[in-house]
Amino acid sequence: MNHNRYVGVWVTADGYIRHELLANGRYDEARGTRKSAYRGSYRIEGDHILYCDDTGFSADGNFRDGVLYHAGMVLRREITH
């Protein structure tokens, strides 16, 4: 599995939801001021992402044109300077 092209931080326009996709196939999701609200593993199949948090809950999403669509949310890669 090559996660590298999607590794990084993906964030909603208001900054409330932040998904950090790590190179080792793990993710960490922050919600508002709550860091690590959800953690787990993810798998990439083409442009489709499958999440499984550490409690067993699963969800998915799709990358299109540099945007991550997940559970009704729109997340864009955070650009750091």
FIDO-544374 format. One record per atom (N, C-alpha, C, O): residue number from 0; residue in one letter; atom name; x, y, z. Coordinates in Angstrom, 3 decimals, padded with zeros to 6 digits. Last residue first. Layout:
% residues N
<atom NUM; "A"; "CA"; <X; Y; Z>>;
...
END
This chain:
% residues 81
<atom 80; "H"; "N"; <003.966; 026.337; 005.543>>;
<atom 80; "H"; "CA"; <005.038; 027.131; 004.889>>;
<atom 80; "H"; "C"; <006.287; 027.056; 005.706>>;
<atom 80; "H"; "O"; <007.302; 027.648; 005.339>>;
<atom 79; "T"; "N"; <001.558; 023.909; 004.742>>;
<atom 79; "T"; "CA"; <002.429; 024.541; 005.736>>;
<atom 79; "T"; "C"; <003.561; 025.244; 005.000>>;
<atom 79; "T"; "O"; <004.036; 024.781; 003.963>>;
<atom 78; "I"; "N"; <-001.721; 023.316; 003.965>>;
<atom 78; "I"; "CA"; <-000.434; 023.728; 003.405>>;
<atom 78; "I"; "C"; <000.362; 024.417; 004.490>>;
<atom 78; "I"; "O"; <-000.097; 025.389; 005.089>>;
<atom 77; "E"; "N"; <-003.844; 020.652; 004.341>>;
<atom 77; "E"; "CA"; <-003.289; 021.830; 004.983>>;
<atom 77; "E"; "C"; <-001.908; 022.104; 004.392>>;
<atom 77; "E"; "O"; <-001.051; 021.223; 004.336>>;
<atom 76; "R"; "N"; <-006.160; 019.583; 001.936>>;
<atom 76; "R"; "CA"; <-004.829; 019.399; 002.525>>;
<atom 76; "R"; "C"; <-004.348; 020.720; 003.109>>;
<atom 76; "R"; "O"; <-004.428; 021.767; 002.467>>;
<atom 75; "R"; "N"; <-009.563; 019.760; 002.928>>;
<atom 75; "R"; "CA"; <-008.482; 020.078; 001.999>>;
<atom 75; "R"; "C"; <-007.145; 019.919; 002.726>>;
<atom 75; "R"; "O"; <-007.034; 020.096; 003.939>>;
<atom 74; "L"; "N"; <-012.707; 018.190; 003.136>>;
<atom 74; "L"; "CA"; <-011.420; 018.504; 003.768>>;
<atom 74; "L"; "C"; <-010.379; 018.764; 002.682>>;
<atom 74; "L"; "O"; <-010.330; 018.077; 001.661>>;
<atom 73; "V"; "N"; <-016.019; 018.177; 003.749>>;
<atom 73; "V"; "CA"; <-015.070; 018.483; 002.687>>;
<atom 73; "V"; "C"; <-013.791; 018.936; 003.373>>;
<atom 73; "V"; "O"; <-013.780; 019.932; 004.096>>;
<atom 72; "M"; "N"; <-018.381; 015.740; 004.950>>;
<atom 72; "M"; "CA"; <-017.409; 016.819; 005.150>>;
<atom 72; "M"; "C"; <-016.532; 016.984; 003.920>>;
<atom 72; "M"; "O"; <-016.333; 016.044; 003.150>>;
<atom 71; "G"; "N"; <-019.907; 013.515; 004.629>>;
<atom 71; "G"; "CA"; <-020.550; 014.806; 004.459>>;
<atom 71; "G"; "C"; <-019.629; 015.999; 004.645>>;
<atom 71; "G"; "O"; <-020.058; 017.145; 004.511>>;
<atom 70; "A"; "N"; <-017.869; 011.530; 004.991>>;
<atom 70; "A"; "CA"; <-019.009; 011.651; 005.913>>;
<atom 70; "A"; "C"; <-019.693; 013.016; 005.838>>;
<atom 70; "A"; "O"; <-020.020; 013.606; 006.868>>;
<atom 69; "H"; "N"; <-015.563; 013.120; 002.992>>;
<atom 69; "H"; "CA"; <-015.706; 012.091; 004.030>>;
<atom 69; "H"; "C"; <-016.893; 012.434; 004.926>>;
<atom 69; "H"; "O"; <-016.923; 013.497; 005.546>>;
<atom 68; "Y"; "N"; <-013.471; 013.983; 000.498>>;
<atom 68; "Y"; "CA"; <-014.895; 013.983; 000.837>>;
<atom 68; "Y"; "C"; <-015.128; 012.817; 001.778>>;
<atom 68; "Y"; "O"; <-014.917; 011.661; 001.410>>;
<atom 67; "L"; "N"; <-010.671; 015.839; -000.040>>;
<atom 67; "L"; "CA"; <-011.148; 014.626; 000.622>>;
<atom 67; "L"; "C"; <-012.604; 014.834; 001.018>>;
<atom 67; "L"; "O"; <-012.929; 015.748; 001.777>>;
<atom 66; "V"; "N"; <-009.227; 017.069; -003.023>>;
<atom 66; "V"; "CA"; <-010.155; 017.299; -001.917>>;
<atom 66; "V"; "C"; <-010.571; 015.932; -001.362>>;
<atom 66; "V"; "O"; <-010.795; 014.988; -002.120>>;
<atom 65; "G"; "N"; <-007.872; 016.749; -005.396>>;
<atom 65; "G"; "CA"; <-007.149; 017.315; -004.258>>;
<atom 65; "G"; "C"; <-008.015; 017.616; -003.054>>;
<atom 65; "G"; "O"; <-007.592; 018.341; -002.154>>;
<atom 64; "D"; "N"; <-009.817; 015.500; -007.052>>;
<atom 64; "D"; "CA"; <-009.241; 016.814; -007.398>>;
<atom 64; "D"; "C"; <-008.605; 017.503; -006.195>>;
<atom 64; "D"; "O"; <-008.781; 018.706; -006.000>>;
<atom 63; "R"; "N"; <-010.944; 013.529; -004.514>>;
<atom 63; "R"; "CA"; <-011.226; 013.982; -005.874>>;
<atom 63; "R"; "C"; <-010.648; 015.373; -006.051>>;
<atom 63; "R"; "O"; <-010.954; 016.296; -005.297>>;
<atom 62; "F"; "N"; <-011.060; 010.796; -002.408>>;
<atom 62; "F"; "CA"; <-010.247; 011.935; -002.814>>;
<atom 62; "F"; "C"; <-010.605; 012.265; -004.262>>;
<atom 62; "F"; "O"; <-010.575; 011.393; -005.130>>;
<atom 61; "N"; "N"; <-013.595; 009.646; -000.202>>;
<atom 61; "N"; "CA"; <-012.976; 009.657; -001.526>>;
<atom 61; "N"; "C"; <-012.191; 010.941; -001.732>>;
<atom 61; "N"; "O"; <-012.595; 012.019; -001.296>>;
<atom 60; "G"; "N"; <-014.265; 007.431; 002.582>>;
<atom 60; "G"; "CA"; <-014.298; 008.694; 001.882>>;
<atom 60; "G"; "C"; <-013.607; 008.556; 000.541>>;
<atom 60; "G"; "O"; <-013.099; 007.491; 000.193>>;
<atom 59; "D"; "N"; <-015.658; 005.716; 005.462>>;
<atom 59; "D"; "CA"; <-014.863; 005.818; 004.249>>;
<atom 59; "D"; "C"; <-015.009; 007.203; 003.636>>;
<atom 59; "D"; "O"; <-015.780; 008.035; 004.116>>;
<atom 58; "A"; "N"; <-015.503; 003.927; 008.592>>;
<atom 58; "A"; "CA"; <-016.069; 004.939; 007.705>>;
<atom 58; "A"; "C"; <-015.203; 004.979; 006.456>>;
<atom 58; "A"; "O"; <-014.145; 004.352; 006.400>>;
<atom 57; "S"; "N"; <-016.063; 002.068; 011.627>>;
<atom 57; "S"; "CA"; <-015.445; 002.261; 010.318>>;
<atom 57; "S"; "C"; <-016.215; 003.298; 009.503>>;
<atom 57; "S"; "O"; <-017.411; 003.511; 009.702>>;
<atom 56; "F"; "N"; <-015.161; 001.292; 014.963>>;
<atom 56; "F"; "CA"; <-016.041; 002.023; 014.055>>;
<atom 56; "F"; "C"; <-015.335; 002.207; 012.722>>;
<atom 56; "F"; "O"; <-014.134; 002.475; 012.690>>;
<atom 55; "G"; "N"; <-013.272; 000.240; 016.664>>;
<atom 55; "G"; "CA"; <-013.897; -000.666; 015.715>>;
<atom 55; "G"; "C"; <-014.864; 000.009; 014.752>>;
<atom 55; "G"; "O"; <-015.343; -000.631; 013.816>>;
<atom 54; "T"; "N"; <-011.787; 001.875; 018.199>>;
<atom 54; "T"; "CA"; <-012.935; 001.256; 018.878>>;
<atom 54; "T"; "C"; <-013.667; 000.289; 017.959>>;
<atom 54; "T"; "O"; <-014.579; -000.410; 018.400>>;
<atom 53; "D"; "N"; <-009.906; 002.948; 016.511>>;
<atom 53; "D"; "CA"; <-009.444; 001.959; 017.482>>;
<atom 53; "D"; "C"; <-010.574; 001.317; 018.281>>;
<atom 53; "D"; "O"; <-010.352; 000.320; 018.968>>;
<atom 52; "D"; "N"; <-011.472; 003.124; 013.249>>;
<atom 52; "D"; "CA"; <-010.900; 003.693; 014.469>>;
<atom 52; "D"; "C"; <-010.618; 002.595; 015.481>>;
<atom 52; "D"; "O"; <-011.045; 001.453; 015.314>>;
<atom 51; "C"; "N"; <-010.740; 002.829; 010.017>>;
<atom 51; "C"; "CA"; <-011.214; 001.977; 011.107>>;
<atom 51; "C"; "C"; <-010.607; 002.533; 012.389>>;
<atom 51; "C"; "O"; <-009.399; 002.439; 012.608>>;
<atom 50; "Y"; "N"; <-011.433; 004.024; 006.730>>;
<atom 50; "Y"; "CA"; <-010.978; 004.280; 008.095>>;
<atom 50; "Y"; "C"; <-011.514; 003.207; 009.028>>;
<atom 50; "Y"; "O"; <-012.633; 002.729; 008.842>>;
<atom 49; "L"; "N"; <-010.479; 004.047; 003.454>>;
<atom 49; "L"; "CA"; <-011.258; 003.293; 004.433>>;
<atom 49; "L"; "C"; <-010.639; 003.520; 005.802>>;
<atom 49; "L"; "O"; <-009.458; 003.242; 006.009>>;
<atom 48; "I"; "N"; <-010.609; 005.985; 000.556>>;
<atom 48; "I"; "CA"; <-009.983; 005.761; 001.861>>;
<atom 48; "I"; "C"; <-010.973; 005.046; 002.767>>;
<atom 48; "I"; "O"; <-012.150; 005.401; 002.832>>;
<atom 47; "H"; "N"; <-009.917; 005.971; -002.915>>;
<atom 47; "H"; "CA"; <-010.889; 005.679; -001.849>>;
<atom 47; "H"; "C"; <-010.129; 005.412; -000.548>>;
<atom 47; "H"; "O"; <-009.125; 004.699; -000.547>>;
<atom 46; "D"; "N"; <-008.388; 006.012; -005.106>>;
<atom 46; "D"; "CA"; <-008.691; 007.313; -004.505>>;
<atom 46; "D"; "C"; <-009.720; 007.178; -003.392>>;
<atom 46; "D"; "O"; <-010.325; 008.166; -002.977>>;
<atom 45; "G"; "N"; <-006.877; 003.026; -004.482>>;
<atom 45; "G"; "CA"; <-007.054; 004.033; -005.530>>;
<atom 45; "G"; "C"; <-007.219; 005.397; -004.893>>;
<atom 45; "G"; "O"; <-006.314; 005.891; -004.221>>;
<atom 44; "E"; "N"; <-007.346; 002.620; -001.309>>;
<atom 44; "E"; "CA"; <-007.546; 001.794; -002.505>>;
<atom 44; "E"; "C"; <-007.866; 002.750; -003.645>>;
<atom 44; "E"; "O"; <-008.994; 003.229; -003.761>>;
<atom 43; "I"; "N"; <-005.846; 002.843; 001.805>>;
<atom 43; "I"; "CA"; <-006.143; 003.539; 000.561>>;
<atom 43; "I"; "C"; <-006.272; 002.506; -000.552>>;
<atom 43; "I"; "O"; <-005.418; 001.634; -000.714>>;
<atom 42; "R"; "N"; <-006.780; 002.673; 005.163>>;
<atom 42; "R"; "CA"; <-006.290; 001.944; 003.998>>;
<atom 42; "R"; "C"; <-006.740; 002.723; 002.765>>;
<atom 42; "R"; "O"; <-007.874; 003.199; 002.696>>;
<atom 41; "Y"; "N"; <-006.005; 003.409; 008.584>>;
<atom 41; "Y"; "CA"; <-006.684; 003.677; 007.321>>;
<atom 41; "Y"; "C"; <-006.013; 002.880; 006.218>>;
<atom 41; "Y"; "O"; <-004.856; 002.473; 006.321>>;
<atom 40; "S"; "N"; <-006.648; 003.198; 012.106>>;
<atom 40; "S"; "CA"; <-005.876; 002.881; 010.909>>;
<atom 40; "S"; "C"; <-006.693; 003.281; 009.684>>;
<atom 40; "S"; "O"; <-007.908; 003.463; 009.755>>;
<atom 39; "G"; "N"; <-006.962; 005.688; 014.675>>;
<atom 39; "G"; "CA"; <-007.129; 004.350; 014.126>>;
<atom 39; "G"; "C"; <-006.241; 004.137; 012.923>>;
<atom 39; "G"; "O"; <-005.222; 004.805; 012.747>>;
<atom 38; "R"; "N"; <-008.730; 007.982; 016.751>>;
<atom 38; "R"; "CA"; <-007.472; 007.446; 016.207>>;
<atom 38; "R"; "C"; <-007.756; 006.074; 015.646>>;
<atom 38; "R"; "O"; <-008.676; 005.384; 016.085>>;
<atom 37; "Y"; "N"; <-010.354; 010.959; 017.703>>;
<atom 37; "Y"; "CA"; <-010.439; 009.613; 017.135>>;
<atom 37; "Y"; "C"; <-009.076; 009.243; 016.587>>;
<atom 37; "Y"; "O"; <-008.363; 010.078; 016.031>>;
<atom 36; "A"; "N"; <-009.319; 013.100; 019.049>>;
<atom 36; "A"; "CA"; <-010.699; 012.697; 019.343>>;
<atom 36; "A"; "C"; <-010.942; 011.281; 018.845>>;
<atom 36; "A"; "O"; <-011.648; 010.499; 019.482>>;
<atom 35; "S"; "N"; <-006.781; 014.358; 019.155>>;
<atom 35; "S"; "CA"; <-006.896; 012.895; 019.161>>;
<atom 35; "S"; "C"; <-008.292; 012.441; 019.590>>;
<atom 35; "S"; "O"; <-008.434; 011.517; 020.391>>;
<atom 34; "K"; "N"; <-007.896; 017.301; 020.814>>;
<atom 34; "K"; "CA"; <-006.884; 016.592; 020.040>>;
<atom 34; "K"; "C"; <-007.106; 015.093; 020.186>>;
<atom 34; "K"; "O"; <-007.567; 014.624; 021.227>>;
<atom 33; "R"; "N"; <-010.371; 019.430; 020.881>>;
<atom 33; "R"; "CA"; <-010.126; 018.057; 021.340>>;
<atom 33; "R"; "C"; <-009.153; 017.340; 020.408>>;
<atom 33; "R"; "O"; <-009.539; 016.839; 019.352>>;
<atom 32; "T"; "N"; <-011.115; 021.787; 019.862>>;
<atom 32; "T"; "CA"; <-009.956; 021.817; 020.759>>;
<atom 32; "T"; "C"; <-009.589; 020.425; 021.268>>;
<atom 32; "T"; "O"; <-008.612; 020.262; 021.999>>;
<atom 31; "G"; "N"; <-012.281; 020.357; 016.924>>;
<atom 31; "G"; "CA"; <-012.227; 021.567; 017.733>>;
<atom 31; "G"; "C"; <-010.966; 021.592; 018.568>>;
<atom 31; "G"; "O"; <-009.865; 021.435; 018.040>>;
<atom 30; "R"; "N"; <-010.992; 017.292; 016.742>>;
<atom 30; "R"; "CA"; <-012.278; 017.983; 016.572>>;
<atom 30; "R"; "C"; <-012.283; 019.182; 017.505>>;
<atom 30; "R"; "O"; <-012.289; 019.033; 018.727>>;
<atom 29; "A"; "N"; <-008.592; 015.311; 015.021>>;
<atom 29; "A"; "CA"; <-008.899; 016.315; 016.041>>;
<atom 29; "A"; "C"; <-010.238; 016.949; 015.693>>;
<atom 29; "A"; "O"; <-010.579; 017.123; 014.523>>;
<atom 28; "E"; "N"; <-007.509; 012.079; 014.384>>;
<atom 28; "E"; "CA"; <-008.494; 013.107; 014.063>>;
<atom 28; "E"; "C"; <-008.727; 014.015; 015.257>>;
<atom 28; "E"; "O"; <-009.019; 013.553; 016.360>>;
<atom 27; "D"; "N"; <-005.001; 010.284; 012.961>>;
<atom 27; "D"; "CA"; <-005.369; 010.948; 014.211>>;
<atom 27; "D"; "C"; <-006.306; 012.088; 013.831>>;
<atom 27; "D"; "O"; <-005.939; 012.962; 013.046>>;
<atom 26; "Y"; "N"; <-004.126; 007.127; 011.507>>;
<atom 26; "Y"; "CA"; <-004.620; 008.495; 011.439>>;
<atom 26; "Y"; "C"; <-004.967; 008.975; 012.837>>;
<atom 26; "Y"; "O"; <-005.191; 008.188; 013.756>>;
<atom 25; "R"; "N"; <-001.730; 004.931; 009.910>>;
<atom 25; "R"; "CA"; <-002.536; 005.348; 011.060>>;
<atom 25; "R"; "C"; <-003.040; 006.769; 010.824>>;
<atom 25; "R"; "O"; <-002.459; 007.522; 010.042>>;
<atom 24; "G"; "N"; <000.086; 004.280; 007.990>>;
<atom 24; "G"; "CA"; <-001.259; 003.746; 007.860>>;
<atom 24; "G"; "C"; <-002.169; 004.049; 009.040>>;
<atom 24; "G"; "O"; <-003.257; 003.484; 009.153>>;
<atom 23; "N"; "N"; <002.489; 005.577; 008.226>>;
<atom 23; "N"; "CA"; <002.449; 004.191; 008.691>>;
<atom 23; "N"; "C"; <001.046; 003.576; 008.635>>;
<atom 23; "N"; "O"; <000.827; 002.486; 009.163>>;
<atom 22; "A"; "N"; <002.164; 008.223; 007.548>>;
<atom 22; "A"; "CA"; <002.756; 007.327; 006.553>>;
<atom 22; "A"; "C"; <002.679; 005.857; 006.953>>;
<atom 22; "A"; "O"; <002.795; 004.981; 006.096>>;
<atom 21; "L"; "N"; <-001.028; 009.526; 008.626>>;
<atom 21; "L"; "CA"; <000.390; 009.230; 008.849>>;
<atom 21; "L"; "C"; <000.885; 008.201; 007.834>>;
<atom 21; "L"; "O"; <000.100; 007.402; 007.323>>;
<atom 20; "L"; "N"; <-003.193; 012.082; 008.375>>;
<atom 20; "L"; "CA"; <-002.924; 010.768; 007.808>>;
<atom 20; "L"; "C"; <-001.419; 010.532; 007.881>>;
<atom 20; "L"; "O"; <-000.637; 011.258; 007.267>>;
<atom 19; "E"; "N"; <-005.129; 013.851; 010.414>>;
<atom 19; "E"; "CA"; <-003.712; 013.687; 010.105>>;
<atom 19; "E"; "C"; <-003.513; 012.251; 009.654>>;
<atom 19; "E"; "O"; <-003.645; 011.317; 010.444>>;
<atom 18; "H"; "N"; <-007.854; 015.814; 010.012>>;
<atom 18; "H"; "CA"; <-007.401; 014.429; 009.878>>;
<atom 18; "H"; "C"; <-005.915; 014.444; 009.561>>;
<atom 18; "H"; "O"; <-005.499; 014.995; 008.542>>;
<atom 17; "R"; "N"; <-009.793; 017.992; 011.754>>;
<atom 17; "R"; "CA"; <-008.450; 017.837; 011.197>>;
<atom 17; "R"; "C"; <-008.084; 016.355; 011.194>>;
<atom 17; "R"; "O"; <-008.015; 015.722; 012.248>>;
<atom 16; "I"; "N"; <-012.462; 020.216; 012.017>>;
<atom 16; "I"; "CA"; <-012.064; 018.812; 011.859>>;
<atom 16; "I"; "C"; <-010.713; 018.771; 011.173>>;
<atom 16; "I"; "O"; <-010.500; 019.421; 010.149>>;
<atom 15; "Y"; "N"; <-012.369; 023.057; 012.094>>;
<atom 15; "Y"; "CA"; <-012.889; 022.291; 013.236>>;
<atom 15; "Y"; "C"; <-012.454; 020.827; 013.197>>;
<atom 15; "Y"; "O"; <-012.114; 020.257; 014.234>>;
<atom 14; "G"; "N"; <-011.726; 024.725; 010.000>>;
<atom 14; "G"; "CA"; <-010.641; 024.250; 010.854>>;
<atom 14; "G"; "C"; <-011.083; 023.370; 012.011>>;
<atom 14; "G"; "O"; <-010.255; 022.974; 012.831>>;
<atom 13; "D"; "N"; <-013.548; 025.447; 008.119>>;
<atom 13; "D"; "CA"; <-013.612; 026.168; 009.394>>;
<atom 13; "D"; "C"; <-012.536; 025.729; 010.385>>;
<atom 13; "D"; "O"; <-012.435; 026.285; 011.479>>;
<atom 12; "A"; "N"; <-012.916; 023.640; 006.081>>;
<atom 12; "A"; "CA"; <-012.725; 025.077; 005.851>>;
<atom 12; "A"; "C"; <-012.740; 025.873; 007.154>>;
<atom 12; "A"; "O"; <-012.023; 026.866; 007.281>>;
<atom 11; "T"; "N"; <-011.147; 020.797; 007.472>>;
<atom 11; "T"; "CA"; <-012.353; 021.448; 006.966>>;
<atom 11; "T"; "C"; <-012.093; 022.949; 006.864>>;
<atom 11; "T"; "O"; <-011.165; 023.468; 007.484>>;
<atom 10; "V"; "N"; <-008.060; 019.244; 006.441>>;
<atom 10; "V"; "CA"; <-008.825; 020.078; 007.374>>;
<atom 10; "V"; "C"; <-010.073; 020.657; 006.697>>;
<atom 10; "V"; "O"; <-010.058; 020.967; 005.506>>;
<atom 9; "W"; "N"; <-005.413; 017.006; 006.680>>;
<atom 9; "W"; "CA"; <-006.584; 017.404; 005.899>>;
<atom 9; "W"; "C"; <-007.537; 018.094; 006.854>>;
<atom 9; "W"; "O"; <-007.796; 017.595; 007.950>>;
<atom 8; "V"; "N"; <-001.977; 016.518; 006.668>>;
<atom 8; "V"; "CA"; <-003.133; 016.976; 007.438>>;
<atom 8; "V"; "C"; <-004.199; 017.493; 006.479>>;
<atom 8; "V"; "O"; <-003.925; 018.303; 005.593>>;
<atom 7; "G"; "N"; <-000.472; 013.518; 005.323>>;
<atom 7; "G"; "CA"; <-000.482; 014.928; 005.699>>;
<atom 7; "G"; "C"; <-001.743; 015.245; 006.474>>;
<atom 7; "G"; "O"; <-002.482; 014.349; 006.883>>;
<atom 6; "V"; "N"; <-000.588; 011.373; 002.531>>;
<atom 6; "V"; "CA"; <-000.077; 011.639; 003.876>>;
<atom 6; "V"; "C"; <-000.068; 013.140; 004.126>>;
<atom 6; "V"; "O"; <000.296; 013.928; 003.253>>;
<atom 5; "Y"; "N"; <-001.195; 010.802; -000.059>>;
<atom 5; "Y"; "CA"; <-002.236; 011.425; 000.750>>;
<atom 5; "Y"; "C"; <-001.801; 011.715; 002.191>>;
<atom 5; "Y"; "O"; <-002.583; 012.250; 002.977>>;
<atom 4; "R"; "N"; <001.003; 009.582; -001.153>>;
<atom 4; "R"; "CA"; <000.461; 010.746; -001.858>>;
<atom 4; "R"; "C"; <-000.640; 011.455; -001.079>>;
<atom 4; "R"; "O"; <-000.988; 012.592; -001.401>>;
<atom 3; "N"; "N"; <001.615; 007.394; 000.643>>;
<atom 3; "N"; "CA"; <002.411; 008.619; 000.609>>;
<atom 3; "N"; "C"; <001.754; 009.798; -000.091>>;
<atom 3; "N"; "O"; <001.938; 010.933; 000.349>>;
<atom 2; "H"; "N"; <000.566; 004.947; 000.828>>;
<atom 2; "H"; "CA"; <-000.225; 006.013; 001.433>>;
<atom 2; "H"; "C"; <000.390; 007.384; 001.141>>;
<atom 2; "H"; "O"; <-000.246; 008.413; 001.367>>;
<atom 1; "N"; "N"; <000.540; 002.164; -000.863>>;
<atom 1; "N"; "CA"; <001.273; 003.428; -000.903>>;
<atom 1; "N"; "C"; <000.366; 004.538; -000.408>>;
<atom 1; "N"; "O"; <-000.501; 005.014; -001.141>>;
<atom 0; "M"; "N"; <000.828; -001.189; 000.000>>;
<atom 0; "M"; "CA"; <000.000; 000.000; 000.000>>;
<atom 0; "M"; "C"; <000.868; 001.246; 000.000>>;
<atom 0; "M"; "O"; <001.816; 001.358; 000.777>>;
END
